[in-house]
Every structure is written in structure tokens, then in C-alpha cells.
Amino acid sequence: MPFSSDADEGMPKLVRRNPSKPVTKFCINCLSPLEKGSELGGWLVPQDYYCKKCGYKGYVYLEDRRSEDEVANGKREEPQTERRDP
């Protein structure tokens, strides 16, 4: 049985991270940028994060990877310009 071109559609996408490029981490409750909670996090214990806006404290966060996806797919978002007809 031949595989279709969309055989992996719906499967999670694995992304290799570039450790030298910092990625902003966002709160899962209010989408505000998070701050690191502990200086020992990531070395001795898992890194925890804190949100100043809503008070969230935990290990789970969101990352905005839209710009990396556009570069990987060869798409570039063009700035919208307003056209006026004379």
C-alpha cells in the first residue's frame, strides 16, 4: 500500500532548537513574557518560570515559533502597505 503525501499530517512536529538563540517564553494563562524563577533551574532542578502579571509559577510555558516556521518553509511575511488610488 503506497503512502500518501500527507501521511504525517496531524502528527506532532519535531523542531531542533538553536541553543544560542534565546526564545521568549510566554505565560500559559495570560500570554505575558515569563521570568526565570530560580537561578539553579536548568542545572540542579528543572527551570521554573514566574509571571508578574497574573502570578503564575510553574514549569510549563509557551514559545512563539511562527517566525522560525516561516523561514523554514521559505515564506516571508510581507508588510502590509496601504494602497491609495489617485
Secondary structure, 3 states (H helix, E strand, C coil): CCCCCCCCCCCCCCCCCCCCCCCCEECCCCCCECEECCCCECCCECCCEECCCCCCEECCCEECCHHHHHHHCCCCCCCCCCCCCC
